[in-house]
Amino acid sequence: MTDPSTKTANAATPAVVHVRAARLEVKRGPDRGLEARVVQPSFVVGAGPEADLRLTDRTVSRDHLHITLTADGVHLRDRGSKNGTRIGNVRVSDVTLTADTVVEVGSSMVAFSIERVPLALEVSPRASFGGAIGVSPIMRNLFATLEPVAMSEATVLLEGETGAGKDVLARAIHASSSRAKGPFVVVDCGSIPSALVESELFGHEKGAFTGAQQARRGLFEEASSGTLFLDEVGELPLDMQPKLLRALEQREVRPVGGRTPRHVDVRVIAATNKRLAEAVRNKEFRQDLFYRLAVVRVNVPPLRDRSEDIVPLATSFLRAIKGDPSVVVAPDLAKLLTSYAWPGNVRELRNVIERYALAGAYTEGLLDDDGAAHLERGASADISKTPYHEARRANDDRFDREYLTRLLERTGGVMARAADEAGLARPSLYRMMDRLGVKRDEDG
């Protein structure tokens, strides 16, 4: 829910903010000579597939260094890498560069050249978009991207970690579109049994299969004149992907057991916690479907990369829970919240605020060593007060966290053995660890 009393930019706020951009050049290491220009609000240097500047140096962690552009300079944050980040002889974890600097990332040297002319970064004049709240430049830049897109019919792909707010943004796009009076239909692609996906999406005729005692419309038709939200589209079975592609391109569906295609008038928004481009390279997702979904492709930043949004979000949640628009977040709680990394992102923050409200504004033990699993257990006694898909995902996260913890303990943290015993590919296990905020070194 958008809280109108939450800090927002007024109408006089300019449509741009000026930040300091930077040029990067690898001066030492196996990637010597590699260059990049940082002109986006958030940029990652690392060895993982999600990195914007991807290094092959084995001493560099997958998600080694996060770069954020600010008006004061270029902000660097090391997210607990194994081999660290250094400037000279000093190991740094959180620093803002205001002049040209050589930074040691693992055993590689990266030269940062701060551009003298400020970069004008387009931002929304508002600090909210539908139910999404963001005062940080990175989120207001995201809003500026999505606001005009919402009025179009373009298919949108939202990528980002679990709990980052992709579903909230999808609803905001729908509410700001010409289809706002039509239905908003959610398809949780990860929860539908593979044998039923086609029937769920496209419907079926009576007698099409055992148990089909009557004809049923699919979710595409249910969303007619509105928006179909394909949540966790990266989990869609490979054999279903060509059928989805055909429906998107021809705007028609054929029910299971039916002979005549039916026209559908829907706008599609998709979301995933995977990097679909990497899934395409790994043959886990069809390239043609990826390009059809990614007409507008947006990365939703994790909460840890936009710390300015933590207190405004917490304020909004607390006011909604209390039913009091005058409630503010106490200084001790604000300090506690901004010091935490939020592996569960905005969803975890909301759970913590619910727990805080239920505990009578008692902060001791609010964040403890048990992490998100403990917080989720204590967040709310009645899960029926949470939307079904959100409650289900929270339960899935608890299961994955407990399963993963015990698996890694039993296998001594050896990734090859853990993946083999779990019956998972190592990249899938890595993604699960990243999603749950489980730290690891390059060898697992």
C-alpha positions as CSV (number, residue, x, y, z in Angstrom):
1,M,0.0,0.0,0.0
2,T,1.3,3.4,-0.9
3,D,1.5,5.7,2.1
4,P,0.9,9.3,0.9
5,S,2.6,10.7,4.1
6,T,5.8,8.8,3.4
7,K,8.6,11.1,2.3
8,T,8.1,12.0,-1.3
9,A,9.6,14.4,-3.9
10,N,7.4,17.4,-4.6
11,A,6.4,18.7,-8.0
12,A,9.3,21.1,-8.0
13,T,11.8,18.3,-7.9
14,P,13.8,18.2,-11.2
15,A,13.5,15.2,-13.4
16,V,17.2,14.4,-13.1
17,V,19.7,13.9,-10.3
18,H,23.4,14.5,-11.0
19,V,25.7,11.7,-10.0
20,R,29.4,11.0,-10.6
21,A,30.0,8.3,-13.2
22,A,33.2,6.4,-13.5
23,R,35.3,4.4,-16.0
24,L,36.9,1.1,-14.9
25,E,40.0,-0.5,-16.4
26,V,41.5,-3.8,-15.1
27,K,45.3,-3.0,-14.7
28,R,46.4,-6.3,-13.3
29,G,45.1,-9.9,-13.4
30,P,43.9,-12.3,-16.1
31,D,41.4,-9.7,-17.4
32,R,44.0,-7.0,-17.8
33,G,42.8,-4.4,-20.3
34,L,39.1,-5.1,-19.8
35,E,37.1,-1.8,-19.5
36,A,33.7,-0.6,-18.5
37,R,31.9,2.6,-18.0
38,V,29.6,2.8,-15.0
39,V,26.6,5.0,-15.9
40,Q,23.8,3.0,-14.3
41,P,22.8,3.5,-10.6
42,S,23.9,0.1,-9.5
43,F,26.8,-1.9,-10.9
44,V,28.5,-5.2,-9.8
45,V,32.1,-6.4,-10.2
46,G,32.5,-10.1,-9.7
47,A,33.1,-13.5,-11.2
48,G,29.5,-14.6,-11.2
49,P,27.1,-14.5,-14.2
50,E,25.1,-11.7,-12.6
51,A,28.1,-9.3,-12.6
52,D,28.1,-6.3,-14.8
53,L,31.9,-6.4,-15.0
54,R,32.7,-10.1,-15.0
55,L,36.2,-11.2,-14.1
56,T,37.8,-14.6,-14.6
57,D,40.2,-14.1,-11.7
58,R,39.7,-17.1,-9.3
59,T,40.4,-14.9,-6.3
60,V,37.4,-12.7,-7.1
61,S,34.1,-13.7,-5.6
62,R,30.9,-14.1,-7.6
63,D,29.3,-11.0,-6.2
64,H,32.5,-9.2,-5.0
65,L,32.0,-5.5,-5.2
66,H,28.8,-3.4,-5.5
67,I,29.1,0.1,-7.0
68,T,26.5,2.8,-6.5
69,L,26.6,6.2,-8.2
70,T,26.0,9.2,-5.9
71,A,26.2,12.9,-6.1
72,D,29.2,12.8,-3.7
73,G,31.2,10.2,-5.6
74,V,31.3,6.5,-6.4
75,H,30.2,4.4,-3.5
76,L,31.9,0.9,-3.2
77,R,30.6,-1.8,-0.9
78,D,32.3,-5.2,-0.5
79,R,29.6,-7.8,0.4
80,G,31.8,-10.1,2.5
81,S,34.1,-11.4,-0.3
82,K,36.6,-14.1,0.6
83,N,39.7,-12.3,-0.5
84,G,38.6,-8.8,0.2
85,T,38.8,-5.3,-1.4
86,R,41.8,-3.1,-0.8
87,I,42.9,0.5,-1.4
88,G,46.7,0.5,-0.9
89,N,47.3,-1.5,2.3
90,V,43.9,-0.9,3.7
91,R,41.1,-3.4,3.4
92,V,37.8,-1.6,2.8
93,S,34.2,-2.7,3.0
94,D,32.3,0.5,2.6
95,V,33.9,3.6,1.0
96,T,33.0,6.5,-1.3
97,L,35.6,7.4,-4.0
98,T,35.8,11.1,-4.8
99,A,39.0,11.0,-6.9
100,D,40.7,8.6,-9.3
101,T,41.7,5.5,-7.3
102,V,43.2,2.0,-7.9
103,V,41.3,-0.7,-6.1
104,E,42.5,-4.2,-5.5
105,V,39.7,-6.7,-6.0
106,G,41.0,-10.1,-5.0
107,S,44.4,-10.2,-6.7
108,S,43.2,-8.0,-9.6
109,M,43.8,-4.3,-9.8
110,V,41.0,-2.1,-11.1
111,A,41.5,1.6,-11.9
112,F,38.6,3.8,-11.1
113,S,38.5,7.1,-13.1
114,I,35.8,9.5,-11.7
115,E,34.3,11.5,-14.5
116,R,34.5,15.3,-13.9
117,V,31.3,16.2,-15.7
118,P,28.3,15.1,-13.6
119,L,26.0,12.5,-15.2
120,A,22.3,13.5,-15.4
121,L,20.4,10.5,-14.2
122,E,16.7,10.5,-15.2
123,V,14.5,10.0,-12.1
124,S,10.8,10.2,-11.4
125,P,9.7,13.3,-9.5
126,R,7.8,10.9,-7.2
127,A,9.1,8.6,-4.5
128,S,6.4,6.0,-5.1
129,F,4.9,4.1,-8.1
130,G,1.7,2.4,-7.2
131,G,2.4,0.4,-4.1
132,A,6.2,0.6,-4.5
133,I,8.1,3.1,-2.4
134,G,11.6,4.3,-3.1
135,V,13.3,7.6,-2.3
136,S,16.7,6.4,-3.5
137,P,18.0,7.5,-6.9
138,I,18.2,3.9,-8.1
139,M,14.4,3.3,-7.4
140,R,13.3,6.7,-8.7
141,N,15.3,5.9,-11.9
142,L,13.4,2.6,-12.1
143,F,10.1,4.4,-11.6
144,A,11.1,6.8,-14.4
145,T,11.6,3.8,-16.7
146,L,8.3,2.1,-15.8
147,E,6.0,5.1,-15.7
148,P,5.9,5.6,-19.5
149,V,6.1,1.9,-20.2
150,A,2.9,1.3,-18.1
151,M,0.9,3.3,-20.6
152,S,2.1,1.1,-23.5
153,E,1.2,-2.5,-24.4
154,A,4.8,-3.6,-24.2
155,T,5.6,-6.9,-22.5
156,V,7.7,-6.3,-19.4
157,L,10.3,-8.6,-17.8
158,L,11.1,-7.9,-14.1
159,E,14.2,-9.6,-12.9
160,G,15.4,-9.5,-9.3
161,E,15.9,-11.4,-6.1
162,T,13.0,-13.0,-4.2
163,G,11.2,-10.5,-2.1
164,A,12.6,-7.4,-3.9
165,G,9.1,-6.2,-4.9
166,K,8.6,-7.5,-8.4
167,D,5.0,-8.3,-7.8
168,V,4.3,-4.9,-6.3
169,L,5.8,-3.2,-9.4
170,A,3.8,-5.5,-11.7
171,R,0.6,-4.4,-10.0
172,A,1.7,-0.8,-10.2
173,I,2.3,-1.1,-14.0
174,H,-1.2,-2.6,-14.4
175,A,-2.8,0.1,-12.2
176,S,-1.1,2.9,-14.2
177,S,-2.1,1.4,-17.6
178,S,-5.2,1.8,-19.8
179,R,-6.1,-1.8,-18.6
180,A,-6.4,-0.7,-14.9
181,K,-10.2,-1.5,-14.9
182,G,-9.6,-5.0,-16.2
183,P,-8.5,-8.0,-14.2
184,F,-4.9,-8.6,-12.9
185,V,-4.4,-12.3,-13.0
186,V,-1.4,-13.9,-11.3
187,V,0.2,-17.2,-12.6
188,D,2.7,-18.7,-10.2
189,C,4.7,-20.7,-12.7
190,G,6.7,-22.4,-10.0
191,S,3.8,-23.9,-8.2
192,I,1.8,-25.5,-11.0
193,P,2.5,-29.2,-11.7
194,S,4.1,-29.5,-15.1
195,A,1.3,-31.8,-16.3
196,L,-1.3,-29.1,-15.6
197,V,0.5,-26.0,-16.9
198,E,-1.0,-26.0,-20.3
199,S,-4.5,-26.5,-18.9
200,E,-4.0,-23.7,-16.4
201,L,-2.8,-21.3,-19.0
202,F,-5.0,-22.1,-21.9
203,G,-8.0,-24.0,-20.4
204,H,-9.4,-27.3,-21.5
205,E,-12.5,-28.9,-23.1
206,K,-14.8,-31.3,-21.3
207,G,-13.3,-34.8,-21.5
208,A,-9.9,-33.6,-22.7
209,F,-8.2,-35.7,-20.0
210,T,-9.1,-37.8,-17.0
211,G,-10.9,-35.6,-14.5
212,A,-11.9,-32.9,-17.0
213,Q,-15.6,-33.2,-16.2
214,Q,-16.4,-29.8,-17.7
215,A,-14.9,-27.2,-19.9
216,R,-12.7,-24.6,-18.2
217,R,-11.3,-21.3,-19.3
218,G,-7.6,-20.8,-18.9
219,L,-5.8,-17.9,-17.1
220,F,-5.1,-16.2,-20.4
221,E,-8.8,-15.9,-21.0
222,E,-9.5,-15.0,-17.3
223,A,-7.2,-12.0,-17.8
224,S,-9.0,-10.8,-20.9
225,S,-8.9,-7.0,-21.2
226,G,-6.5,-6.9,-18.3
227,T,-3.0,-8.0,-17.4
228,L,-1.6,-11.5,-17.0
229,F,1.3,-11.7,-14.5
230,L,3.6,-14.7,-15.1
231,D,5.4,-14.9,-11.8
232,E,8.6,-16.9,-11.6
233,V,8.5,-17.5,-15.4
234,G,11.9,-19.0,-15.3
235,E,10.4,-22.1,-13.7
236,L,8.2,-22.8,-16.7
237,P,8.9,-26.3,-18.2
238,L,10.9,-26.2,-21.4
239,D,8.2,-28.1,-23.3
240,M,5.6,-25.5,-22.4
241,Q,7.8,-22.5,-23.6
242,P,7.0,-22.8,-27.3
243,K,3.3,-22.8,-26.6
244,L,3.6,-19.7,-24.4
245,L,5.7,-18.1,-27.2
246,R,3.0,-18.9,-29.7
247,A,0.3,-17.4,-27.5
248,L,2.3,-14.2,-27.0
249,E,3.0,-13.8,-30.7
250,Q,-0.4,-14.7,-32.1
251,R,-2.5,-13.5,-29.1
252,E,-4.6,-16.6,-29.3
253,V,-4.8,-19.8,-27.3
254,R,-6.0,-23.3,-28.0
255,P,-7.6,-25.1,-25.0
256,V,-6.4,-28.7,-24.3
257,G,-8.7,-31.0,-26.3
258,G,-10.0,-28.1,-28.4
259,R,-9.7,-27.6,-32.1
260,T,-10.5,-23.9,-32.5
261,P,-8.1,-21.2,-31.3
262,R,-9.5,-18.4,-29.2
263,H,-8.4,-14.8,-29.4
264,V,-7.1,-13.2,-26.1
265,D,-6.7,-9.6,-25.3
266,V,-4.1,-9.4,-22.6
267,R,-1.0,-7.5,-21.6
268,V,1.8,-9.7,-20.2
269,I,4.2,-8.9,-17.4
270,A,6.7,-11.6,-16.4
271,A,9.0,-11.8,-13.3
272,T,11.8,-14.1,-12.3
273,N,14.5,-14.4,-9.6
274,K,16.8,-15.9,-12.3
275,R,19.0,-14.1,-14.8
276,L,17.2,-15.4,-17.8
277,A,20.0,-14.4,-20.2
278,E,22.3,-16.8,-18.3
279,A,19.5,-19.5,-18.3
280,V,19.4,-19.1,-22.1
281,R,23.2,-19.6,-22.3
282,N,22.8,-22.7,-20.1
283,K,20.0,-24.1,-22.4
284,E,17.6,-23.8,-19.4
285,F,15.3,-21.3,-21.2
286,R,14.4,-20.7,-24.8
287,Q,16.1,-17.8,-26.4
288,D,13.1,-16.8,-28.6
289,L,10.8,-16.7,-25.6
290,F,13.3,-14.7,-23.6
291,Y,13.4,-12.0,-26.3
292,R,9.7,-12.0,-26.6
293,L,9.3,-11.4,-22.9
294,A,12.1,-8.9,-22.5
295,V,10.7,-6.2,-24.8
296,V,11.2,-4.0,-21.7
297,R,13.7,-5.7,-19.3
298,V,14.1,-4.2,-15.9
299,N,16.3,-5.3,-13.0
300,V,14.8,-4.7,-9.6
301,P,17.6,-3.9,-7.1
302,P,17.8,-5.8,-3.8
303,L,17.1,-3.8,-0.7
304,R,20.7,-3.9,0.4
305,D,21.6,-1.7,-2.6
306,R,19.2,1.0,-1.7
307,S,19.5,1.5,2.0
308,E,17.9,5.0,1.8
309,D,14.6,3.1,1.2
310,I,14.6,1.0,4.4
311,V,13.2,3.6,6.8
312,P,10.5,4.9,4.4
313,L,9.4,1.4,3.7
314,A,9.4,0.5,7.4
315,T,7.4,3.6,8.1
316,S,4.8,2.7,5.5
317,F,4.5,-0.8,6.8
318,L,4.2,0.3,10.4
319,R,1.5,2.9,9.6
320,A,-0.5,0.3,7.7
321,I,-0.3,-2.1,10.6
322,K,-1.1,0.5,13.3
323,G,-3.7,2.2,11.2
324,D,-2.1,5.5,12.2
325,P,-0.6,7.8,9.6
326,S,1.3,9.8,12.2
327,V,3.4,6.9,13.4
328,V,7.2,7.2,12.9
329,V,10.0,4.7,13.1
330,A,11.9,5.3,16.4
331,P,15.6,6.2,16.0
332,D,16.9,3.0,17.7
333,L,14.8,0.9,15.3
334,A,15.9,2.9,12.3
335,K,19.5,2.3,13.3
336,L,18.9,-1.4,13.7
337,L,17.1,-1.8,10.4
338,T,19.7,0.1,8.3
339,S,22.6,-1.9,9.8
340,Y,21.1,-5.2,8.5
341,A,21.8,-6.7,5.0
342,W,18.2,-7.9,4.3
343,P,18.8,-11.2,2.4
344,G,15.0,-11.6,2.2
345,N,14.6,-8.0,0.9
346,V,11.4,-6.0,1.3
347,R,9.3,-9.0,2.2
348,E,11.6,-9.8,5.1
349,L,11.5,-6.1,6.2
350,R,7.8,-6.2,6.3
351,N,7.8,-9.4,8.3
352,V,10.2,-7.8,10.8
353,I,8.0,-4.7,11.2
354,E,5.0,-6.9,11.8
355,R,6.9,-8.7,14.5
356,Y,8.0,-5.4,16.0
357,A,4.4,-4.2,16.1
358,L,3.3,-7.4,17.7
359,A,6.1,-7.3,20.3
360,G,5.0,-3.9,21.5
361,A,7.9,-1.9,19.9
362,Y,10.5,-4.1,21.7
363,T,13.7,-4.2,19.5
364,E,15.8,-6.6,21.5
365,G,16.2,-9.9,19.6
366,L,14.3,-8.5,16.6
367,L,17.2,-9.4,14.4
368,D,19.2,-12.3,15.6
369,D,21.6,-15.0,14.4
370,D,18.8,-17.3,13.3
371,G,18.2,-14.9,10.4
372,A,15.1,-14.7,8.2
373,A,13.8,-18.2,9.1
374,H,13.3,-17.1,12.7
375,L,11.8,-13.8,11.7
376,E,9.3,-15.4,9.3
377,R,8.2,-17.9,12.0
378,G,7.5,-15.1,14.4
379,A,6.2,-12.5,12.0
380,S,2.5,-13.4,12.0
381,A,0.5,-16.1,13.7
382,D,-2.2,-16.1,11.0
383,I,-0.7,-16.7,7.5
384,S,-4.2,-16.3,6.1
385,K,-3.8,-12.5,6.5
386,T,-1.0,-12.7,3.9
387,P,-1.9,-13.0,0.2
388,Y,-1.7,-16.7,-0.8
389,H,1.3,-16.4,-3.2
390,E,3.3,-14.4,-0.8
391,A,2.6,-16.8,2.1
392,R,3.5,-19.7,-0.1
393,R,6.8,-18.2,-1.2
394,A,7.6,-17.4,2.5
395,N,7.0,-21.1,3.3
396,D,9.1,-22.2,0.4
397,D,11.9,-20.0,1.5
398,R,11.8,-21.5,5.0
399,F,11.9,-25.0,3.6
400,D,14.7,-24.2,1.2
401,R,16.7,-22.5,4.0
402,E,16.4,-25.4,6.4
403,Y,17.0,-28.0,3.6
404,L,20.1,-26.2,2.3
405,T,21.5,-25.6,5.8
406,R,21.3,-29.3,6.7
407,L,22.5,-30.4,3.3
408,L,25.6,-28.3,3.5
409,E,26.3,-29.3,7.1
410,R,26.1,-33.0,6.2
411,T,28.3,-32.7,3.1
412,G,30.9,-30.5,4.7
413,G,30.1,-27.6,2.3
414,V,31.4,-29.5,-0.7
415,M,29.3,-28.2,-3.5
416,A,29.8,-31.0,-5.9
417,R,28.7,-33.6,-3.3
418,A,25.8,-31.4,-2.1
419,A,24.5,-30.9,-5.6
420,D,24.8,-34.6,-6.4
421,E,23.0,-35.7,-3.2
422,A,20.2,-33.1,-3.8
423,G,19.8,-34.1,-7.4
424,L,20.3,-30.5,-8.5
425,A,22.7,-28.9,-11.0
426,R,25.4,-26.9,-9.3
427,P,24.2,-23.6,-10.9
428,S,20.7,-24.3,-9.4
429,L,22.2,-24.8,-6.0
430,Y,24.3,-21.6,-6.4
431,R,21.2,-19.6,-7.3
432,M,19.3,-21.0,-4.2
433,M,22.2,-19.9,-2.0
434,D,22.3,-16.5,-3.5
435,R,18.6,-16.1,-3.2
436,L,18.7,-17.0,0.5
437,G,21.8,-14.9,1.2
438,V,24.1,-17.9,2.0
439,K,27.7,-16.7,1.7
440,R,30.3,-18.9,0.0
441,D,33.7,-18.7,-1.5
442,E,34.6,-19.3,-5.2
443,D,34.9,-23.1,-4.6
444,G,31.6,-23.2,-2.6
